[in-house]
Amino acid sequence: METLIVQPKNKEQLIALKAIMKALKVDFKTEKSGSEPYNDEFVAKMKRSEDDVKAGRTATIEPADIWNLD
């Protein structure tokens, strides 16, 4: 069988879709979705990194020096 991913645009659509699936006896599950599709800790880490770049807190490594273990 196939899995359908439905993305209603508002609460009205969500309610209607759930009603239709229940009426047709279609099994479904719901998952809460936040504004971010990623783990909150990961998102915070990425935002801190972006702030560091904007503030100039970066380091530059020459490509030739990446494998230099001296």
N, CA, C and O of each residue as an XYZ file, in Angstrom:
280
protein
N       0.833     -1.182      0.000
C       0.000      0.000      0.000
C       0.877      1.245      0.000
O       2.083      1.165      0.236
N       0.290      2.347     -0.256
C       1.001      3.621     -0.261
C       0.724      4.401      1.015
O      -0.284      4.188      1.689
N       1.629      5.296      1.326
C       1.438      6.229      2.433
C       1.202      7.597      1.842
O       1.951      8.038      0.970
N       0.185      8.265      2.300
C      -0.121      9.616      1.835
C       0.300     10.617      2.899
O       0.047     10.413      4.087
N       0.922     11.666      2.485
C       1.260     12.764      3.390
C       0.381     13.930      2.979
O       0.513     14.473      1.882
N      -0.509     14.303      3.870
C      -1.489     15.353      3.576
C      -1.099     16.594      4.360
O      -0.786     16.502      5.547
N      -1.112     17.741      3.718
C      -0.727     18.984      4.373
C      -1.839     20.024      4.255
O      -1.799     20.883      3.374
N      -2.821     19.946      5.134
C      -3.895     20.933      5.077
C      -3.359     22.333      5.358
O      -2.419     22.511      6.134
N      -3.967     23.310      4.721
C      -3.496     24.689      4.850
C      -4.095     25.405      6.056
O      -3.588     26.443      6.479
N      -5.173     24.851      6.610
C      -5.789     25.491      7.777
C      -6.543     24.447      8.597
O      -6.653     23.286      8.204
N      -7.059     24.886      9.745
C      -7.738     23.970     10.653
C      -9.012     23.391     10.030
O      -9.355     22.235     10.277
N      -9.706     24.188      9.230
C     -10.932     23.730      8.573
C     -10.645     22.535      7.662
O     -11.375     21.544      7.685
N      -9.594     22.630      6.872
C      -9.211     21.526      5.995
C      -8.817     20.295      6.802
O      -9.159     19.171      6.435
N      -8.106     20.507      7.891
C      -7.680     19.400      8.739
C      -8.886     18.648      9.289
O      -8.932     17.419      9.242
N      -9.852     19.382      9.805
C     -11.064     18.764     10.351
C     -11.817     17.991      9.269
O     -12.282     16.877      9.510
N     -11.935     18.579      8.085
C     -12.648     17.924      6.986
C     -11.939     16.645      6.550
O     -12.587     15.625      6.317
N     -10.632     16.693      6.441
C      -9.871     15.514      6.026
C      -9.995     14.386      7.046
O     -10.156     13.223      6.677
N      -9.920     14.731      8.320
C     -10.075     13.709      9.356
C     -11.467     13.089      9.291
O     -11.612     11.876      9.445
N     -12.482     13.902      9.067
C     -13.858     13.404      8.992
C     -14.027     12.447      7.814
O     -14.675     11.407      7.936
N     -13.446     12.804      6.685
C     -13.539     11.946      5.496
C     -12.848     10.599      5.752
O     -13.391      9.545      5.422
N     -11.655     10.644      6.337
C     -10.928      9.401      6.589
C     -11.662      8.522      7.593
O     -11.692      7.299      7.452
N     -12.250      9.143      8.601
C     -13.027      8.365      9.576
C     -14.253      7.754      8.907
O     -14.585      6.597      9.162
N     -14.928      8.521      8.053
C     -16.126      8.026      7.371
C     -15.795      6.847      6.455
O     -16.599      5.926      6.309
N     -14.626      6.878      5.847
C     -14.198      5.796      4.959
C     -13.477      4.666      5.707
O     -13.031      3.689      5.104
N     -13.373      4.820      7.018
C     -12.690      3.842      7.875
C     -11.239      3.632      7.447
O     -10.732      2.510      7.417
N     -10.590      4.747      7.118
C      -9.179      4.739      6.753
C      -8.369      5.004      8.022
O      -8.584      6.005      8.706
N      -7.441      4.104      8.328
C      -6.577      4.311      9.484
C      -5.614      5.459      9.203
O      -5.072      5.571      8.103
N      -5.410      6.302     10.197
C      -4.450      7.388     10.058
C      -3.889      7.739     11.416
O      -4.483      7.429     12.449
N      -2.747      8.383     11.407
C      -2.159      8.868     12.645
C      -1.765     10.319     12.428
O      -1.533     10.754     11.300
N      -1.695     11.046     13.503
C      -1.329     12.460     13.410
C      -0.033     12.694     14.162
O       0.280     11.996     15.127
N       0.703     13.670     13.713
C       1.931     14.095     14.374
C       1.907     15.603     14.443
O       1.579     16.273     13.465
N       2.249     16.126     15.579
C       2.321     17.576     15.725
C       3.525     18.064     14.936
O       4.603     17.473     15.005
N       3.342     19.125     14.200
C       4.465     19.711     13.471
C       4.663     21.132     13.975
O       3.713     21.907     14.083
N       5.899     21.454     14.277
C       6.231     22.794     14.725
C       6.623     23.647     13.546
O       6.484     23.248     12.390
N       7.109     24.810     13.853
C       7.541     25.697     12.780
C       8.849     25.206     12.160
O       9.174     25.543     11.022
N       9.588     24.412     12.918
C      10.858     23.884     12.437
C      10.746     22.368     12.243
O      10.241     21.665     13.117
N      11.211     21.874     11.111
C      11.173     20.433     10.908
C      12.316     19.696     11.608
O      12.408     18.472     11.523
N      13.188     20.438     12.301
C      14.351     19.846     12.936
C      14.247     19.916     14.447
O      13.424     20.651     14.992
N      15.079     19.153     15.110
C      15.190     19.150     16.558
C      15.505     20.566     17.046
O      16.344     21.249     16.459
N      14.836     21.010     18.117
C      15.010     22.376     18.622
C      16.457     22.681     19.013
O      16.943     23.790     18.790
N      17.139     21.703     19.593
C      18.533     21.897     19.990
C      19.422     22.125     18.765
O      20.316     22.971     18.786
N      19.171     21.372     17.713
C      19.937     21.522     16.470
C      19.699     22.898     15.858
O      20.645     23.549     15.413
N      18.448     23.345     15.832
C      18.110     24.651     15.262
C      18.810     25.762     16.047
O      19.348     26.695     15.451
N      18.807     25.669     17.375
C      19.474     26.674     18.205
C      20.972     26.712     17.916
O      21.574     27.785     17.863
N      21.566     25.544     17.731
C      23.004     25.458     17.427
C      23.316     26.126     16.087
O      24.309     26.843     15.966
N      22.477     25.894     15.089
C      22.681     26.508     13.774
C      22.522     28.029     13.844
O      23.268     28.761     13.193
N      21.562     28.501     14.624
C      21.368     29.949     14.769
C      22.565     30.590     15.453
O      22.990     31.681     15.074
N      23.116     29.906     16.473
C      24.328     30.436     17.135
C      25.475     30.508     16.128
O      26.241     31.471     16.123
N      25.588     29.499     15.286
C      26.654     29.486     14.274
C      26.488     30.649     13.299
O      27.467     31.300     12.935
N      25.253     30.908     12.879
C      25.000     32.038     11.977
C      25.359     33.356     12.652
O      25.923     34.246     12.015
N      25.036     33.489     13.941
C      25.384     34.695     14.687
C      26.897     34.858     14.780
O      27.410     35.972     14.669
N      27.616     33.749     14.985
C      29.077     33.793     15.041
C      29.654     34.294     13.725
O      30.573     35.114     13.728
N      29.136     33.820     12.612
C      29.621     34.248     11.296
C      29.358     35.739     11.107
O      30.239     36.467     10.650
N      28.166     36.199     11.450
C      27.829     37.622     11.304
C      28.721     38.498     12.173
O      29.052     39.620     11.791
N      29.117     37.987     13.352
C      29.964     38.743     14.267
C      31.446     38.600     13.932
O      32.291     39.203     14.594
N      31.765     37.814     12.920
C      33.155     37.654     12.508
C      33.930     36.638     13.321
O      35.155     36.576     13.220
N      33.255     35.852     14.111
C      33.930     34.821     14.921
C      34.061     33.550     14.083
O      33.328     32.578     14.265
N      35.012     33.592     13.166
C      35.252     32.454     12.283
C      36.736     32.176     12.188
O      37.557     33.001     12.590
N      37.079     31.029     11.662
C      38.473     30.673     11.415
C      38.587     30.246      9.959
O      37.667     29.649      9.400
N      39.723     30.557      9.354
C      39.962     30.182      7.967
C      41.075     29.143      7.917
O      42.119     29.303      8.549
N      40.843     28.104      7.175
C      41.846     27.054      7.001
C      42.099     26.909      5.512
O      41.162     26.768      4.726
N      43.364     26.946      5.129
C      43.735     26.751      3.735
C      43.494     25.299      3.367
O      43.813     24.407      4.152
N      42.943     25.044      2.197
C      42.681     23.657      1.781
C      43.929     22.768      1.851
O      43.833     21.592      2.201
N      45.073     23.318      1.525
C      46.314     22.528      1.558
C      46.679     22.121      2.974
O      47.394     21.136      3.158
N      46.214     22.846      3.976
C      46.558     22.564      5.371
C      45.594     21.574      6.041
O      45.832     21.156      7.174
N      44.545     21.211      5.374
C      43.572     20.319      6.004
C      44.191     18.989      6.389
O      43.915     18.467      7.469
N      45.024     18.432      5.517
C      45.599     17.120      5.780
C      46.985     17.200      6.395
O      47.622     16.173      6.629
N      47.452     18.404      6.656
C      48.764     18.582      7.258
C      48.652     18.300      8.752
O      48.012     19.062      9.478
N      49.258     17.229      9.214
C      49.137     16.812     10.613
C      50.340     17.241     11.447
O      50.462     16.803     12.591
N      51.219     18.068     10.931
C      52.410     18.501     11.669
C      52.061     19.453     12.765
O      52.945     19.917     13.486
